[in-house]
Amino acid sequence: SRDWTYEGAKKDSNEASVEKLSYRPFDNKYVLYSKKSKGVIAYPRYEIMRNFLEEQNIAINLIRSVRGTEIPVFATKNITDKTIISPKDNANVFPLYLYPTEGEEKLGETRKPNLDEKIWSKIDKSAKLKTTPEQIFDYIYGVLHTPSYREKYKEFLKIDFPRIPYPENKAEFERIVAIGNK
Protein backbone atom coordinates (compact mmCIF):
# COMPACT_ATOMS: atom_id res chain seq x y z
CA SER A 1 0.00 0.00 0.00
CA ARG A 2 1.25 3.45 -0.75
CA ASP A 3 1.17 4.66 2.88
CA TRP A 4 2.41 1.54 4.66
CA THR A 5 5.89 1.68 6.13
CA TYR A 6 7.93 -0.79 8.10
CA GLU A 7 8.55 1.83 10.81
CA GLY A 8 4.83 2.57 11.12
CA ALA A 9 4.04 -1.14 11.41
CA LYS A 10 6.74 -1.63 14.09
CA LYS A 11 5.38 1.26 16.18
CA ASP A 12 1.83 -0.06 15.87
CA SER A 13 2.52 -3.77 16.48
CA ASN A 14 2.08 -3.49 20.27
CA GLU A 15 -1.50 -2.28 19.74
CA ALA A 16 -2.39 -5.04 17.26
CA SER A 17 -4.15 -8.35 17.86
CA VAL A 18 -4.51 -11.50 15.80
CA GLU A 19 -7.95 -11.58 14.17
CA LYS A 20 -9.79 -13.88 11.77
CA LEU A 21 -10.09 -12.31 8.33
CA SER A 22 -12.47 -13.25 5.52
CA TYR A 23 -9.90 -13.11 2.74
CA ARG A 24 -11.79 -14.68 -0.17
CA PRO A 25 -15.10 -16.58 -0.29
CA PHE A 26 -14.77 -19.59 2.03
CA ASP A 27 -11.11 -18.72 2.66
CA ASN A 28 -10.42 -17.35 6.12
CA LYS A 29 -6.97 -16.36 7.27
CA TYR A 30 -5.52 -14.68 10.34
CA VAL A 31 -4.08 -11.19 10.30
CA LEU A 32 -2.33 -8.90 12.74
CA TYR A 33 -4.97 -6.18 13.00
CA SER A 34 -4.90 -2.73 14.53
CA LYS A 35 -7.33 0.14 14.36
CA LYS A 36 -4.58 2.62 13.50
CA SER A 37 -4.23 3.67 9.85
CA LYS A 38 -0.74 3.52 8.37
CA GLY A 39 0.26 1.05 11.07
CA VAL A 40 0.34 -2.74 10.79
CA ILE A 41 -2.35 -2.44 8.12
CA ALA A 42 -2.32 0.67 5.95
CA TYR A 43 -6.09 1.18 5.98
CA PRO A 44 -7.82 -1.11 8.49
CA ARG A 45 -11.21 0.67 8.11
CA TYR A 46 -11.73 0.35 11.83
CA GLU A 47 -14.94 2.42 11.80
CA ILE A 48 -16.65 -0.50 10.00
CA MET A 49 -14.52 -3.49 11.01
CA ARG A 50 -14.83 -2.75 14.74
CA ASN A 51 -18.36 -4.16 14.44
CA PHE A 52 -16.84 -7.63 13.94
CA LEU A 53 -13.97 -7.66 16.41
CA GLU A 54 -15.58 -8.52 19.73
CA GLU A 55 -19.19 -9.05 18.79
CA GLN A 56 -21.11 -11.50 16.67
CA ASN A 57 -22.24 -9.90 13.47
CA ILE A 58 -22.80 -10.64 9.81
CA ALA A 59 -22.38 -8.47 6.73
CA ILE A 60 -23.28 -8.42 3.08
CA ASN A 61 -20.34 -7.65 0.78
CA LEU A 62 -21.12 -5.96 -2.54
CA ILE A 63 -19.31 -4.16 -5.32
CA ARG A 64 -20.87 -0.98 -6.65
CA SER A 65 -19.79 -1.32 -10.28
CA VAL A 66 -19.17 -4.81 -11.59
CA ARG A 67 -16.74 -5.41 -14.45
CA GLY A 68 -17.81 -8.95 -15.30
CA THR A 69 -21.12 -10.62 -16.02
CA GLU A 70 -21.69 -12.16 -12.56
CA ILE A 71 -22.97 -10.01 -9.73
CA PRO A 72 -20.83 -10.98 -6.72
CA VAL A 73 -22.56 -10.96 -3.35
CA PHE A 74 -21.13 -12.65 -0.29
CA ALA A 75 -21.88 -12.74 3.44
CA THR A 76 -19.17 -12.63 6.09
CA LYS A 77 -18.97 -12.62 9.86
CA ASN A 78 -15.35 -11.49 10.26
CA ILE A 79 -13.29 -8.46 9.40
CA THR A 80 -13.06 -8.54 5.63
CA ASP A 81 -10.40 -8.03 3.00
CA LYS A 82 -11.30 -5.29 0.51
CA THR A 83 -10.90 -7.69 -2.41
CA ILE A 84 -12.96 -10.53 -0.93
CA ILE A 85 -15.17 -10.92 -3.98
CA SER A 86 -13.07 -9.41 -6.75
CA PRO A 87 -9.31 -9.00 -7.08
CA LYS A 88 -9.87 -5.84 -9.16
CA ASP A 89 -12.64 -4.12 -7.21
CA ASN A 90 -13.00 -3.09 -3.58
CA ALA A 91 -15.96 -4.61 -1.79
CA ASN A 92 -18.32 -2.55 0.33
CA VAL A 93 -19.10 -4.15 3.68
CA PHE A 94 -22.60 -3.67 5.11
CA PRO A 95 -22.81 -5.03 8.68
CA LEU A 96 -26.21 -6.04 10.02
CA TYR A 97 -25.51 -4.46 13.41
CA LEU A 98 -23.57 -1.40 14.43
CA TYR A 99 -22.04 -1.60 17.89
CA PRO A 100 -21.56 1.45 20.08
CA THR A 101 -18.25 3.27 20.27
CA GLU A 102 -16.58 3.63 23.68
CA GLY A 103 -18.25 7.02 24.14
CA GLU A 104 -21.68 5.66 23.21
CA GLU A 105 -21.24 2.71 25.61
CA LYS A 106 -20.78 5.15 28.47
CA LEU A 107 -24.13 6.69 27.53
CA GLY A 108 -25.80 3.27 27.70
CA GLU A 109 -26.07 2.74 23.95
CA THR A 110 -26.38 -0.82 22.69
CA ARG A 111 -26.07 -2.40 19.29
CA LYS A 112 -28.51 -1.16 16.70
CA PRO A 113 -29.59 -2.63 13.36
CA ASN A 114 -27.88 -1.02 10.39
CA LEU A 115 -31.25 -0.63 8.66
CA ASP A 116 -33.27 2.39 7.61
CA GLU A 117 -36.29 2.29 9.93
CA LYS A 118 -38.68 3.75 7.33
CA ILE A 119 -37.76 1.08 4.78
CA TRP A 120 -37.87 -1.65 7.44
CA SER A 121 -41.35 -0.49 8.46
CA LYS A 122 -42.49 -0.51 4.82
CA ILE A 123 -41.22 -4.10 4.43
CA ASP A 124 -43.14 -5.05 7.59
CA LYS A 125 -46.31 -3.54 6.12
CA SER A 126 -45.81 -5.28 2.77
CA ALA A 127 -45.14 -8.64 4.41
CA LYS A 128 -47.83 -8.08 7.06
CA LEU A 129 -45.31 -9.16 9.72
CA LYS A 130 -43.21 -7.72 12.52
CA THR A 131 -39.79 -8.74 11.22
CA THR A 132 -36.43 -9.07 12.94
CA PRO A 133 -33.17 -7.59 11.64
CA GLU A 134 -32.02 -11.13 10.81
CA GLN A 135 -35.12 -11.72 8.66
CA ILE A 136 -34.48 -8.46 6.79
CA PHE A 137 -30.86 -9.51 6.23
CA ASP A 138 -32.00 -12.91 4.94
CA TYR A 139 -34.60 -11.25 2.72
CA ILE A 140 -32.00 -8.93 1.15
CA TYR A 141 -29.50 -11.75 0.72
CA GLY A 142 -32.22 -13.97 -0.74
CA VAL A 143 -33.36 -11.32 -3.22
CA LEU A 144 -29.75 -10.80 -4.36
CA HIS A 145 -29.45 -14.52 -5.11
CA THR A 146 -32.82 -14.97 -6.82
CA PRO A 147 -32.21 -15.81 -10.52
CA SER A 148 -35.25 -13.82 -11.70
CA TYR A 149 -34.05 -10.70 -9.86
CA ARG A 150 -30.50 -11.08 -11.21
CA GLU A 151 -31.77 -11.51 -14.77
CA LYS A 152 -34.30 -8.67 -14.62
CA TYR A 153 -31.82 -6.13 -13.18
CA LYS A 154 -28.50 -7.44 -14.54
CA GLU A 155 -27.64 -4.29 -16.51
CA PHE A 156 -28.45 -1.98 -13.61
CA LEU A 157 -26.54 -4.21 -11.17
CA LYS A 158 -23.39 -3.69 -13.24
CA ILE A 159 -23.37 0.06 -12.60
CA ASP A 160 -24.78 0.68 -9.12
CA PHE A 161 -25.69 -0.86 -5.79
CA PRO A 162 -28.74 -3.13 -5.94
CA ARG A 163 -32.17 -1.83 -5.05
CA ILE A 164 -34.23 -4.31 -3.08
CA PRO A 165 -37.92 -4.58 -3.99
CA TYR A 166 -40.57 -4.67 -1.31
CA PRO A 167 -42.21 -8.07 -0.89
CA GLU A 168 -45.62 -8.42 -2.48
CA ASN A 169 -47.03 -10.47 0.39
CA LYS A 170 -46.19 -12.56 3.45
CA ALA A 171 -45.73 -15.82 1.48
CA GLU A 172 -43.24 -14.23 -0.94
CA PHE A 173 -41.34 -12.64 1.95
CA GLU A 174 -41.08 -15.94 3.83
CA ARG A 175 -40.01 -17.82 0.68
CA ILE A 176 -37.20 -15.35 -0.04
CA VAL A 177 -36.13 -15.25 3.63
CA ALA A 178 -35.75 -19.03 3.49
CA ILE A 179 -33.53 -18.69 0.38
CA GLY A 180 -31.39 -16.02 2.04
CA ASN A 181 -31.08 -17.96 5.27
CA LYS A 182 -29.96 -21.09 3.45
N, C-alpha and C positions, 0 to 999 in steps of 0.2 A: 504494500500500500504506500502511497506517496508520502504519508505523514508518519509512518512507523519508523522508529529508530531503536537500535539496540539499547542505547542509554535510557530511553524512555521506558522500554520494557523492563530493564533491570530495576529502575526506580519503582516501578509499579508492581513488581512481582510479589512483594510482601502483602499487598492488598488483594491479590488474586486468589481464586479458589478453583478447584477442579469441578467442572460442570458437564453434564451430558448435553451434547449438541446434536440436533437433527441436521445432518450434513447433506444428505441426499435422501430421496424417498426410501424408506426402510433401511437406511444406513446411518446408524447413530455412532458418534465418536465422542471422545472426551477432549475438553479444551481447558486451558488455563484462562479463566475469565475474570475480568475486572470491569467495574463500571466506568473507569477513567478512560476517556478518549486519548489516543496517541500514547497509550501505555502498552500493556501486553498485547492487546488487540487495538488496532488503529481506530476503529469505529465500532464499539460494542453495542451501540443503540440501547443503552441501559434503560432509557425512559419507556421502552416497550418490553425489552427482555426481562426486566425486573419482575414482571408479572408471571414469570415461569421459574424463578430461582428457588423460592422457598414454598411456593404454593402450588396446588394442583390447578392446572388450567389446560385449555385446549385452544388452538388457533387455526383459522383457515389461512392458507398461503396462496396468494394470487399474483399474477403479473398483469400490469395495466395494459400494455401493448404486446401482443404475442407475435413473434416472427414466423412461427410455423403454422401448421394446419390444426394441430391439437391444442385444446385449451387446457393448460395445466392447472390443476387445483389439488391441493394436498393439505391434510390436517396434521398438526404436530402438537406435542405436549411439552416440548423442551425449548430452550433457546434455540434459535434457528439460523443457519448459514444463509446469507443473502442470495446465494445461487442454488438453493435447495431444489428448485424445480426447473431451472434452466441455467446452463453455464454461461449464457450470454446476457441474461436479463436478471435484474435484482427483483426478488420476491417482496411483496408487501405482506406483513404479518398482522392479522386481525385477531387478537385474543378475545375469547368469550368474556372473560372477567378482567376488570382493572382493579388492582389491589392498591390500597392507600399508601401514600408516601409516608415517611417518618413523621412529618408535620401533621398530616391528616390523621394518622393513628392516634396522636396525642389528643386530637379533637373528637375521638371516638368513631371516626369513619371506618367502614368495613368495605369488603369487596363490593363492587357494583357491576352489573352486566354492561358490557360494551355495546349496548343496543340503543337505538333511538326510540324513546318511549312512545312517541306518536305513531311510528311505523309498527312497533310491537303491538300497540293497542289496536291498530287497524287489522293486523293479522289475526288477533284474537277475535275481533268482530267477524271477519270473513270466515274463520274456522268455527265460530260459535263455541269457543273454548277459552279457558283461562290457561294459557301456556306458560311453560317454564323457559328460562334462558337456554337450557339444554335442548328442548324441543325446537326452539327457533334456530339454534345452531344446526341441528339435524335437518331441519326443513331447508335451510339455505344450502347446506352441503348436498342434500338430496337433489334439490333443483339443479345445482351446478353439474350433477352427474347424470341427469335425465337425458337420454338420447334425443328426445323430441325438442327439448329446450336448447341443447347444443346445436342441433341442426337449424332450428328456426332463427337463432340469434348468432350464428357462427361468424358472420361478417362483422357485426357490431362487437362481438367478444374479442376480435383481433385488435381493436383500437381503443377500447376503454374498459373500465371495471364493469363487471356484470350488474345488471339490474334484476332484482328478484321479484317475480310477480306475486301478487297476493293470491292465496288459495281461493278456489271457487267455492269450496264447501269443506265441511269437517272430514268427510271420507277422503277427499283428495289430499288434504293436509296430513292426515294420519298415514296415508299410503307413502307420501313423499318423506315424511319423518322416518318411517321404517327403512326406506332406501338410504337416507343419510346416516342413520344410526348404524346400519350394517357396514 
